[in-house]
């Protein structure tokens, strides 16, 4: 139970970074922290204590298997998150080339 609470705290740390920081790069880092906390949460959902890999063999006496679906979802989400972060960093670089700053307040005040 404490691990789920730590995932929630990690999510709140990322949310705090997104809401309070004015630097575009720091906002992207906050979003990445939020994503990784969700990935960790999904991986923990499928974990079972003393569970085995979901490979069925005839000599296994235990029926406790780890659920592979959350792990597959996390792998897919990691690829999507990588593409999202790449796009956000490309936008940040274009903003820096145009306005010569990463500060959102200065970019917002230029209006042009």
N, C-alpha and C positions, 0 to 999 in steps of 0.2 A: 504494500500500500504506500509505503514511503517513496518508492521509486516513481509512482504516478504523481505524487505531490512534487517531487523534484522536476519532473517533466513540465508540470504546470508552472513552477517557479522559473524554469528556463524560458518558457514561453512568455511569461510576464517580463523577464529581463529584456527579451527581444522587442516586445511591445513598448516598453519604456524607452528603448533606444529609438524606435521609429517615431514615437510621439514627441519626444523632447529634443532630439538633435536636429540641427538645421543644416548639417553637412550631408550632401547627397550620398557620399560614400559610406558614412556612418549609418544612414537610413538603410542602405542596401545590406550592410553587415547585420543590422537589427532584423531585417527580414530573413536573412540566412539563419540566424539563431532561432527565430520562430519556426522556420521550416525544419531544422534539425531536431527541435524538441518534438514536433509532430511525428517525424520519422522514428524517433526513439520510442514514442508512445505506441505507435503502430507495431513496432517490433516487440514491445513488451506485452501487447495484447495476446499475441500468439504463443508466448513462452509458457511452458508448463514445467514445474519442478520435476526433475528426474524423467523428463520425457525423452523419447527417442526420435530420431529422424523418421519421417513418414515413408520409410521403405519397408514394404511387407516381405518378410522372409518367413519360412516355415518354422524355424526354431525359436521364435521370439515368444516368451511367455507373458511379457508385459503388454498391456493394451493402451498405455499412455503414450500418445504421439504428440509432437509439436505441430501446431497448425501452420502449414506453409503459405496460406493465402495472405496473411499480413506481411510476410517477408517478401512475397512477390509484389505486393502493392507498394512496399517501401522502395524496392528496386526501381519500379516504374516512376515513383514520385521523385526519386533522386535524379533521374534523367531529366524529368520535366523541370525540377528545381534548378538544375545546372543550366538548362536553356534559358530559364527566366532570369537567373542571375547574370548570365552573359548579356542578355538583352538590356537589363537595367544598367549594367556597367558601360555598355556601348552608348546608351542614352546619356549617362553621366559624362562620358568623355566628350560627346558632341556638345553638351551644355557647357563644359569647361572651354572647349574651343571657341564657342560663340560668345560667351559672357566673361570668360577669364576668371571664373570663380566657381566654387562648389556650394556656396552659401545660398540657400533658398530665399532668404529675405532680400538679398541683393538682386537675384534673378527675377524675383517677383516685382521689385520696384522698377526694373528697367522697362518692362512692358513693350518690348519691341522686337 
